[in-house]
Amino acid sequence: MSNIDHSKIRELEHRNFRNDDFWKEIPEWANVTRGEFADHKWQLKNSVRKVDQVERFLGSKISKEHMDDIREGQHITPMNIRITPYIFALIDWKDPLNCPLRKQFLPMGSQFLEDHPYYKSDSLSEDDDSPVPMLTHRYPDKVLFLPTTICPVYCSYCTRSRIIGGSTESIEKETYGANQKKWDDVFEYLSNHPRIEDVVISGGDAFMLTPKQIRYIGENLLRIPHIRRIRLATKGIAIFPQKVLTDDEWFEAVQEIHALGRSFGKQVVIHTHFSCAREITKWSQMAMDRLFQAGIVVRNQAVLQEGVNNHVDEMVLLTRQVGYLNIQPYYVYMHDMVPGCEHFRTTLREAVELEKSVRGTTAGFNTPTFVCDLPGGGGKRHVASYEYYDEENGISVWKAPHVKPGQTFTYFDPIHKLSPEAQARWAEPAKRQEMIDAAIAKVKK
């Protein structure tokens, strides 16, 4: 009779990291050595970029039915394919339909739902709040700087699919790469606005900036007297940890900017993006060990996604595991109302209840805040801070008094998750507007 306490094993699951040669399960990479797989250049060179590569790399491991579904997805998705071998090999190819990694990075046609009537390509109105190209200035003391639109991996749920991932069958895009002249215009704007203290460098992805570009951007920002905090935003640690481990020039550039910031009494940190525990392996731990030894603070921002991390057990495991890696769980976002993503979205009620369940499972400083980034540019609000929530019709009304005083903002639950009666009301444009007006009126009273 066993004396093993399986409940205690589950409690310690977050300390276990996959460390086998999992990529060798992919026929194309069966003979790839650990040393080759560890090389960041090999990872980029062998990234999956086309549907035909999926079929060729997997061979008999994927059925014709699933391949047809993936091909159909490419006719619909607003994002092209770009997947590192690291992530591609971690996908559960025995059950790709339900795998949380496949869902995030390789869409299938059968998963898509009709977009919500109030979706927007720029749901957060970043372009409306852009005083100069590549910069969004919404909060009084914080800006978002987008120096590039290039990423090492293209996420199916990207909030900036309007500019990232290249044109697809469903959307034409105006993407851009590095442009020093436009960067200089950003630095000039920041120099002329002394209230700004905090700069988020995103895109695209900071992983794709060269060492020279990181130094140029970092040094110019840090030499602006009133800039106090810089955040390098990258999903890279989650989907491409080999770069942290083997791209020494890139890592040294980040270290230099971090050290320069410290010498000025300023913060330089990294914000990364783990969405589910399946992304986390020994490679993640090794990458974080290197960053931690260098004294670089890393925080995590996840997006709440149906079938990926909207279950309590999965979110608790993710939260504990990133905490164990010395990554501070920071935000979990409600999914933005952007095109091609309705199947990912959850209701506001789900987010509120999920945060209740996660809170108390670990230390408070290692518990993420669940937020809704308001459509229309109201900024991030705690999921329970709505002014009014018509749960039956899936309409929430919000205010952001210090971001856009006097305005109200609305966020909508996915229609397919509402009752049949509510779905019927949403099908009638006049009834739809009547419901929204009634919800806003309750707040204005």
FENZI-V292768 format. One record per residue. N is the residue number from 1. RES is the residue in three letters. D_LAST is the distance of its C-alpha to the last C-alpha in Angstrom with 1 decimal. Layout:
# FENZI-V292768
((N | RES | D_LAST) (N | RES | D_LAST))
This chain:
# FENZI-V292768
((1 | MET | 66.3) (2 | SER | 63.8) (3 | ASN | 62.3) (4 | ILE | 59.6) (5 | ASP | 56.1) (6 | HIS | 54.1) (7 | SER | 50.7) (8 | LYS | 51.9) (9 | ILE | 53.0) (10 | ARG | 49.5) (11 | GLU | 48.0) (12 | LEU | 50.3) (13 | GLU | 49.7) (14 | HIS | 47.7) (15 | ARG | 51.0) (16 | ASN | 52.9) (17 | PHE | 53.1) (18 | ARG | 54.9) (19 | ASN | 58.1) (20 | ASP | 60.2) (21 | ASP | 61.4) (22 | PHE | 58.6) (23 | TRP | 59.0) (24 | LYS | 62.5) (25 | GLU | 61.0) (26 | ILE | 60.2) (27 | PRO | 63.6) (28 | GLU | 63.3) (29 | TRP | 63.1) (30 | ALA | 65.4) (31 | ASN | 67.9) (32 | VAL | 65.4) (33 | THR | 66.3) (34 | ARG | 63.9) (35 | GLY | 64.9) (36 | GLU | 64.0) (37 | PHE | 60.7) (38 | ALA | 59.9) (39 | ASP | 60.4) (40 | HIS | 57.3) (41 | LYS | 59.3) (42 | TRP | 60.3) (43 | GLN | 56.7) (44 | LEU | 55.6) (45 | LYS | 58.8) (46 | ASN | 58.4) (47 | SER | 54.6) (48 | VAL | 53.8) (49 | ARG | 52.7) (50 | LYS | 53.6) (51 | VAL | 53.5) (52 | ASP | 57.3) (53 | GLN | 57.5) (54 | VAL | 55.5) (55 | GLU | 58.1) (56 | ARG | 61.1) (57 | PHE | 60.1) (58 | LEU | 59.3) (59 | GLY | 62.2) (60 | SER | 62.5) (61 | LYS | 59.6) (62 | ILE | 57.1) (63 | SER | 57.3) (64 | LYS | 57.4) (65 | GLU | 54.3) (66 | HIS | 52.3) (67 | MET | 53.7) (68 | ASP | 52.8) (69 | ASP | 49.2) (70 | ILE | 49.1) (71 | ARG | 50.6) (72 | GLU | 48.0) (73 | GLY | 45.3) (74 | GLN | 46.6) (75 | HIS | 46.0) (76 | ILE | 42.2) (77 | THR | 41.3) (78 | PRO | 40.0) (79 | MET | 42.1) (80 | ASN | 45.9) (81 | ILE | 47.9) (82 | ARG | 48.9) (83 | ILE | 49.7) (84 | THR | 51.9) (85 | PRO | 54.8) (86 | TYR | 53.4) (87 | ILE | 50.2) (88 | PHE | 52.1) (89 | ALA | 54.6) (90 | LEU | 52.0) (91 | ILE | 50.5) (92 | ASP | 51.5) (93 | TRP | 53.7) (94 | LYS | 54.7) (95 | ASP | 51.1) (96 | PRO | 49.5) (97 | LEU | 47.0) (98 | ASN | 45.2) (99 | CYS | 46.1) (100 | PRO | 43.0) (101 | LEU | 45.0) (102 | ARG | 46.0) (103 | LYS | 42.4) (104 | GLN | 41.3) (105 | PHE | 44.2) (106 | LEU | 46.0) (107 | PRO | 43.8) (108 | MET | 45.1) (109 | GLY | 44.3) (110 | SER | 43.6) (111 | GLN | 40.6) (112 | PHE | 38.5) (113 | LEU | 35.5) (114 | GLU | 33.8) (115 | ASP | 31.3) (116 | HIS | 27.6) (117 | PRO | 26.4) (118 | TYR | 24.2) (119 | TYR | 26.9) (120 | LYS | 28.1) (121 | SER | 31.5) (122 | ASP | 29.8) (123 | SER | 26.8) (124 | LEU | 26.0) (125 | SER | 26.6) (126 | GLU | 29.5) (127 | ASP | 31.3) (128 | ASP | 28.5) (129 | ASP | 28.5) (130 | SER | 32.3) (131 | PRO | 33.8) (132 | VAL | 37.3) (133 | PRO | 38.8) (134 | MET | 38.6) (135 | LEU | 35.9) (136 | THR | 32.2) (137 | HIS | 30.5) (138 | ARG | 26.9) (139 | TYR | 26.7) (140 | PRO | 27.9) (141 | ASP | 31.1) (142 | LYS | 31.8) (143 | VAL | 33.1) (144 | LEU | 34.3) (145 | PHE | 37.8) (146 | LEU | 39.2) (147 | PRO | 42.9) (148 | THR | 44.0) (149 | THR | 42.9) (150 | ILE | 45.7) (151 | CYS | 45.4) (152 | PRO | 48.2) (153 | VAL | 46.4) (154 | TYR | 43.8) (155 | CYS | 41.0) (156 | SER | 39.8) (157 | TYR | 36.2) (158 | CYS | 36.3) (159 | THR | 33.0) (160 | ARG | 35.1) (161 | SER | 37.2) (162 | ARG | 36.7) (163 | ILE | 39.3) (164 | ILE | 41.1) (165 | GLY | 43.8) (166 | GLY | 45.4) (167 | SER | 45.0) (168 | THR | 45.2) (169 | GLU | 45.7) (170 | SER | 42.0) (171 | ILE | 41.0) (172 | GLU | 42.7) (173 | LYS | 41.9) (174 | GLU | 42.7) (175 | THR | 43.7) (176 | TYR | 45.3) (177 | GLY | 47.6) (178 | ALA | 48.5) (179 | ASN | 48.4) (180 | GLN | 49.5) (181 | LYS | 48.8) (182 | LYS | 45.1) (183 | TRP | 45.0) (184 | ASP | 46.4) (185 | ASP | 43.7) (186 | VAL | 41.2) (187 | PHE | 43.2) (188 | GLU | 43.2) (189 | TYR | 39.5) (190 | LEU | 39.1) (191 | SER | 41.7) (192 | ASN | 39.8) (193 | HIS | 36.5) (194 | PRO | 37.3) (195 | ARG | 33.9) (196 | ILE | 34.6) (197 | GLU | 36.2) (198 | ASP | 35.7) (199 | VAL | 37.1) (200 | VAL | 36.9) (201 | ILE | 39.9) (202 | SER | 39.1) (203 | GLY | 39.8) (204 | GLY | 41.7) (205 | ASP | 43.2) (206 | ALA | 44.9) (207 | PHE | 47.7) (208 | MET | 48.9) (209 | LEU | 49.3) (210 | THR | 53.0) (211 | PRO | 54.2) (212 | LYS | 54.8) (213 | GLN | 51.3) (214 | ILE | 49.8) (215 | ARG | 51.9) (216 | TYR | 51.1) (217 | ILE | 47.3) (218 | GLY | 47.4) (219 | GLU | 49.7) (220 | ASN | 47.9) (221 | LEU | 44.5) (222 | LEU | 46.0) (223 | ARG | 47.8) (224 | ILE | 44.6) (225 | PRO | 44.4) (226 | HIS | 40.6) (227 | ILE | 40.3) (228 | ARG | 40.3) (229 | ARG | 39.5) (230 | ILE | 40.6) (231 | ARG | 39.8) (232 | LEU | 42.1) (233 | ALA | 40.2) (234 | THR | 42.4) (235 | LYS | 42.6) (236 | GLY | 46.3) (237 | ILE | 47.0) (238 | ALA | 45.7) (239 | ILE | 47.4) (240 | PHE | 50.3) (241 | PRO | 51.4) (242 | GLN | 54.9) (243 | LYS | 54.0) (244 | VAL | 53.2) (245 | LEU | 56.6) (246 | THR | 58.9) (247 | ASP | 57.5) (248 | ASP | 58.8) (249 | GLU | 58.3) (250 | TRP | 54.6) (251 | PHE | 54.3) (252 | GLU | 56.3) (253 | ALA | 54.1) (254 | VAL | 51.0) (255 | GLN | 52.9) (256 | GLU | 53.9) (257 | ILE | 50.4) (258 | HIS | 49.3) (259 | ALA | 52.3) (260 | LEU | 51.6) (261 | GLY | 48.0) (262 | ARG | 49.3) (263 | SER | 51.8) (264 | PHE | 49.1) (265 | GLY | 47.0) (266 | LYS | 44.5) (267 | GLN | 43.1) (268 | VAL | 44.1) (269 | VAL | 42.9) (270 | ILE | 42.6) (271 | HIS | 39.6) (272 | THR | 40.8) (273 | HIS | 39.5) (274 | PHE | 41.0) (275 | SER | 39.1) (276 | CYS | 41.4) (277 | ALA | 44.4) (278 | ARG | 46.7) (279 | GLU | 46.6) (280 | ILE | 48.1) (281 | THR | 51.9) (282 | LYS | 54.6) (283 | TRP | 54.2) (284 | SER | 50.6) (285 | GLN | 52.0) (286 | MET | 54.8) (287 | ALA | 52.5) (288 | MET | 50.2) (289 | ASP | 53.3) (290 | ARG | 54.4) (291 | LEU | 51.1) (292 | PHE | 50.8) (293 | GLN | 54.3) (294 | ALA | 53.5) (295 | GLY | 50.7) (296 | ILE | 47.9) (297 | VAL | 44.6) (298 | VAL | 43.0) (299 | ARG | 39.5) (300 | ASN | 38.2) (301 | GLN | 35.2) (302 | ALA | 35.1) (303 | VAL | 33.0) (304 | LEU | 31.9) (305 | GLN | 33.9) (306 | GLU | 34.6) (307 | GLY | 38.2) (308 | VAL | 38.8) (309 | ASN | 37.0) (310 | ASN | 34.3) (311 | HIS | 36.5) (312 | VAL | 36.4) (313 | ASP | 40.2) (314 | GLU | 40.2) (315 | MET | 37.4) (316 | VAL | 39.0) (317 | LEU | 42.4) (318 | LEU | 41.1) (319 | THR | 39.4) (320 | ARG | 42.5) (321 | GLN | 44.8) (322 | VAL | 43.3) (323 | GLY | 43.2) (324 | TYR | 46.9) (325 | LEU | 47.6) (326 | ASN | 46.2) (327 | ILE | 43.1) (328 | GLN | 39.9) (329 | PRO | 37.2) (330 | TYR | 34.2) (331 | TYR | 31.6) (332 | VAL | 31.1) (333 | TYR | 28.9) (334 | MET | 26.9) (335 | HIS | 28.8) (336 | ASP | 27.7) (337 | MET | 27.0) (338 | VAL | 30.4) (339 | PRO | 33.0) (340 | GLY | 35.5) (341 | CYS | 33.7) (342 | GLU | 31.8) (343 | HIS | 34.4) (344 | PHE | 33.7) (345 | ARG | 29.9) (346 | THR | 28.5) (347 | THR | 25.2) (348 | LEU | 22.8) (349 | ARG | 23.6) (350 | GLU | 27.2) (351 | ALA | 26.7) (352 | VAL | 24.8) (353 | GLU | 27.6) (354 | LEU | 30.3) (355 | GLU | 29.4) (356 | LYS | 29.4) (357 | SER | 32.9) (358 | VAL | 34.2) (359 | ARG | 33.1) (360 | GLY | 36.0) (361 | THR | 38.7) (362 | THR | 39.9) (363 | ALA | 39.3) (364 | GLY | 35.9) (365 | PHE | 36.9) (366 | ASN | 38.3) (367 | THR | 35.1) (368 | PRO | 32.9) (369 | THR | 29.2) (370 | PHE | 27.4) (371 | VAL | 25.1) (372 | CYS | 23.2) (373 | ASP | 24.1) (374 | LEU | 21.0) (375 | PRO | 21.9) (376 | GLY | 21.6) (377 | GLY | 22.8) (378 | GLY | 20.1) (379 | GLY | 23.0) (380 | LYS | 23.6) (381 | ARG | 21.1) (382 | HIS | 22.2) (383 | VAL | 21.8) (384 | ALA | 19.8) (385 | SER | 17.4) (386 | TYR | 14.9) (387 | GLU | 11.2) (388 | TYR | 11.3) (389 | TYR | 14.6) (390 | ASP | 15.5) (391 | GLU | 19.1) (392 | GLU | 20.5) (393 | ASN | 19.8) (394 | GLY | 20.1) (395 | ILE | 16.9) (396 | SER | 15.4) (397 | VAL | 12.7) (398 | TRP | 13.5) (399 | LYS | 13.4) (400 | ALA | 16.7) (401 | PRO | 16.3) (402 | HIS | 20.1) (403 | VAL | 21.0) (404 | LYS | 18.8) (405 | PRO | 16.3) (406 | GLY | 13.1) (407 | GLN | 13.7) (408 | THR | 12.4) (409 | PHE | 15.2) (410 | THR | 16.1) (411 | TYR | 19.1) (412 | PHE | 20.8) (413 | ASP | 23.2) (414 | PRO | 26.6) (415 | ILE | 26.7) (416 | HIS | 30.1) (417 | LYS | 28.8) (418 | LEU | 26.3) (419 | SER | 27.5) (420 | PRO | 29.6) (421 | GLU | 27.0) (422 | ALA | 24.3) (423 | GLN | 27.0) (424 | ALA | 27.7) (425 | ARG | 24.2) (426 | TRP | 24.3) (427 | ALA | 27.6) (428 | GLU | 26.1) (429 | PRO | 24.5) (430 | ALA | 22.5) (431 | LYS | 21.2) (432 | ARG | 20.5) (433 | GLN | 18.3) (434 | GLU | 16.5) (435 | MET | 15.8) (436 | ILE | 14.5) (437 | ASP | 12.2) (438 | ALA | 10.8) (439 | ALA | 10.4) (440 | ILE | 8.8) (441 | ALA | 6.2) (442 | LYS | 5.4) (443 | VAL | 5.4) (444 | LYS | 3.8) (445 | LYS | 0.0))
